[in-house]
Amino acid sequence: MLDVQEIAKAYRGKVVLNGISFGIAAGTVYGLLGPNGAGKTTAISILSGLMPPDRGTVWVNGVVLSRRCRPWIGVAPQGNIFYRHLTCAENLRFFARIYGVPEERCRKNIYHVLDLVGLMPQAQHPAHTLSGGMLRRLNLAIALVHQPRLLILDEPSTGLDLEARQALWQLVEHLRAEGMAILLTTHLLDEAERLCQLIGILKDGTLLCQGTMAELRQIIAAAEIVQISSSECPRAIARAQELGLTYRLYGPELIIWLPQTMPLRQILDQFDGIALEAVRRQPVTLEHIYREVTAS
């Protein structure tokens, strides 16, 4: 549905995107991750048709990105784009008409989308009367009102509480199951790990790696991660080095990569004689991969 080939962009001589390429098939969520300033916002602006790349090509549904593609793309930006004095239904009607939805389809689309995002009871409520979580849902409804094939979600969980995040995740999973292609940017790594079938990690305009979680886990040469809290951290590091174990420091926490899983007793025996306040075992997660890839 989306095919991005070698897109690049520079501002005043500074490279913001350095020839990135990726694709999103129908029924797939692609998570584009990266620290602030990585180039995610510029990438979204290009994919939304708001600015041209300096080089490279974007195809949507097999067509080079142009005005013709706009009905196929829905964008829910990080900042809300509705009109506060209009009701939810009025906002959706306004944007549906901008997208060129025929009048005979408008009402059906509006109430279908309001139901989909859980705002049917608020259909006639002015936007300024809604809670923060409802406003984020209205923002998403606007991106869906014209029934796009590609949905771009820029930090959709911003400002949401846990319950609202869970509801959003369920909606994204529903849209993917219905065959929509979805590009998601987020700083919430648990969100990306749960929702995304493919993940790309962007830094300084370069796509450092991309793939499924199974493929990305190969970056970490460990069967299991052990997180250690110790008042004798230098001694624990020295012991890890003696044992030939790879380690990382996440602030005050010592992270040990175990090449194979082992019983807790055996792990404790490896660090015998060193004061350990806490030992926590966990599988390799997206957080470990993200930290490793973006560390340099």
GIVENBEL-V771922 format. One record per backbone hydrogen bond with DSSP energy under -1.0 kcal/mol. CO is the residue of the C=O (numbers start at 1). NH is the residue of the N-H. If there is no record, write none. Layout:
co,nh
CO,NH
CO,NH
This chain:
co,nh
1,61
2,24
3,59
4,22
5,57
7,20
8,54
8,55
9,16
9,17
11,14
14,11
17,9
20,7
22,4
24,2
25,28
28,182
29,197
29,198
30,184
31,200
33,202
35,38
38,205
39,43
40,44
41,45
42,46
43,47
44,48
45,50
45,51
46,49
55,8
57,5
58,65
59,3
60,63
63,60
66,69
67,70
69,72
70,73
72,149
72,150
74,152
76,154
83,86
84,128
86,127
87,91
88,92
89,93
90,94
91,95
92,96
93,97
94,98
95,99
96,101
102,105
102,106
105,109
106,110
107,111
108,112
109,113
110,114
111,115
112,116
113,117
114,119
119,122
120,123
122,125
123,89
125,88
126,129
127,130
131,135
132,136
133,137
134,138
135,139
136,140
137,141
138,142
139,143
141,145
144,147
149,181
150,74
151,183
152,76
153,185
155,158
157,160
161,165
162,166
163,167
164,168
165,169
166,170
167,171
168,172
169,173
170,174
171,175
172,176
173,177
174,178
175,180
176,179
181,151
182,30
183,153
184,32
185,155
188,192
189,193
190,194
191,195
192,196
198,31
199,211
200,33
201,208
203,206
205,18
206,203
206,208
209,201
211,199
212,216
213,217
215,218
216,219
217,220
220,222
224,258
225,282
226,256
227,280
228,254
229,277
229,278
232,236
233,237
234,238
235,239
236,240
237,241
238,242
239,243
240,245
241,244
246,257
248,255
250,253
253,250
254,228
255,248
256,226
258,223
258,224
263,267
264,268
265,269
266,270
269,272
271,274
278,229
280,227
282,225
285,289
286,290
287,291
288,292
289,293
290,294
